Amino acid sequence: MAGKYDKSYVDHLCDHEQGWRLLFTFSVGFLALSVLWFLSVEPGSPTYVVTIMNLVGLSGLAILSGFVLSRCRR
């Protein structure tokens, strides 16, 4: 029972490193597609707003998953 609590929170996150890597890859890929989409959308349209929201959300996911992956490499 004590072994379950010997690891830090980051160590528990690193147990799922493959999933974090997959999340990072998909978020960066879709972020690149969203940037391309953003450049071709008319400003002020509802699609523009949704694209901005996608850019913010995907940026957050990419930063979070990249941070976790960088901590797992230490």
N, C-alpha and C positions, 0 to 999 in steps of 0.2 A: 504494500500500500504506500509506503514511503517513497518508493521509486517513481511513482506517478507524479509526485510533487517536487522531485529533485530538479527538474528542468525549468528553465525560464520560459516566459511567454514567447519570446522570439524563437527559442528552440522548438516549441510546439508548432509555431508557424512554419518553421523550416522543415518540419516533418512532411509538409505538403508542398515542397519546393517545385515539383513538376507542375502542380496546379497553378502556382503563382507564375511560373514561367509561361504557361499557356495563356493565362489572363493578361500578362504583359504583352505577349506577342499579338493577341487579338486586339487589345486596346490600342496598341501602336499602329497596327494595320488599319483598323477602322478610323483611327484618328487621321491618318494620311488620306484616306478616302473622303473623310468629312472636310478636310481642308480643300481638297479639289472641288468638292461639291459647293463649299462656301464661296469659292472664287467665281462660280458660275450662276449663283442664285441672285435674284433681284433684291436689293436691300429694301426692307420694310414689309416684305411679304411674310405670310405665316411660315413658309418653308425656311426663310432666313432665320426666324426666331428658333425654330426647331433645330436647325443646323448649329446655331450658337449654343443651344442647350447641350447638344451632342458633343460639341467641342469641349465644353466645360466638364461634362461628365467623364468623357474619355480621357481628358487630360488628368483628371483626378485619379482615375483608375490606373493610368500608366505611371503616375508619380508614386502612388501607394504601392503597387506591385513591384515597381523598380526599387523602391526603398527597401521593401521586405527582402527582395532578392539580393540586394547589396549587403544587407545585414547577415544573410545566410552564408555569404562567401567568407566571412571573417572567421 
